[in-house]
Amino acid sequence: MIDPLDLPVLKAHPTEDVLLTAIASLHKPAATFVEPAPVPLDAGSISWLTRVVASPLDWLTGPDTAESIRDAASAALASNAGRTAVGCITRTFALSNGASLTLREPGLQGDALGLKTWLTSFLLARELPEIFSRSRDVREDTRICELGAGTGLVGMAIARYFPNLATPILLTDYIDEILLNLRHNATHNQISCTVAHLDWEDPIGSVIEGKFDLLVASDCIYTHDQPTLLLSAIDALAHDHTAILVAYPLRRGNDDIVDQFNRQARAAGWQITDHGQMMGYEDFAEQQTQTTCIWQIRRRLHDIDSKEHLR
């Protein structure tokens, strides 16, 4: 990245190439979840980009040259202004088996947080082969449903790892904009799946048929009402031998929500049969240290007892 003192002086009428090179160096690269998110620009660089956007750039030739440079400077400013300012982006995520998924992430709108891919989903998607090699919960005849699928990374990763599922995985969410983007990502990646609306407050009323052998929920408990709602949806979609895979981050301020979920899950008879932790970096600059994320496999207590008896 160029030091602010080394940026081209606009009064000196720098060339198009010089301006574009300087602007490109100030564009904050996309975060990767495997290293700290890039730090936003200093005030001097932000001021320079703002002046470029405001300048007529009338010394440049070509009918669209000045406009393209101002657009590039605006994009560089947006990349340093936080996720809501960036607008729609596309990111490609590598999976553990060498495959990859390319996901569209529209600009965040209101409470539609599922339009963004979050750290927990990224880490869980890479950890799935190890988790399921231990739990053996996925077979060709396994019926799988993801709750709060968001951009679809985890559910689509399962479809990539297990391409021979007899029943396509069901990806669910609530907000229309999220469902629209979820269908786009599934189509773009040629994933065999079904996308459906699921209201956790009325899971029985949702148009979803049958029960599922495996329910998956990644980073779905971040407000105090969600543990109760999530467990209600799980109860509506689970049969006696269903396994649930839940993953969540240990973020500052969410300890009580995590504790609430674990208490309520135990009280509802869902016992942990396997668990682990994953480490990575949130993709926003305010968080420069690693975040710990937890995954759990839970089963109903009577199902655990019956499996132990069979052994």
Number of C-alpha atoms within 10 A of each C-alpha: 12 13 11 17 9 9 17 17 11 14 7 8 14 15 14 16 10 12 20 17 13 18 26 16 13 25 20 20 14 14 16 18 20 15 14 19 21 17 14 19 19 12 9 13 21 19 14 18 22 16 14 21 19 11 12 12 20 10 12 14 11 9 8 9 14 20 14 13 19 23 14 20 27 18 21 23 25 17 21 21 15 13 17 14 14 18 15 14 13 10 13 11 16 14 20 15 11 6 11 16 21 15 23 21 21 20 17 17 12 7 8 15 15 26 25 20 20 19 25 27 25 21 23 24 22 20 18 18 18 11 19 15 10 10 12 10 17 16 13 11 12 16 20 25 27 25 25 26 29 31 30 30 27 26 28 27 27 20 18 19 17 14 13 13 19 11 14 19 24 21 28 24 23 18 18 11 15 25 24 13 20 28 19 16 21 23 12 13 15 12 19 17 19 14 20 16 19 21 19 22 14 12 19 16 11 13 11 14 8 10 18 22 20 24 23 21 22 27 21 20 23 17 11 14 12 17 21 17 17 22 17 17 19 23 16 17 20 19 15 14 17 21 25 26 23 21 24 24 27 13 13 7 9 16 12 12 17 20 12 17 19 16 13 15 20 15 10 14 14 22 21 19 14 14 14 12 15 19 16 20 22 24 21 17 16 12 13 15 13 15 18 16 21 19 23 18 23 22 23 22 17 14 17 16 10 11 10 9 8 6 5
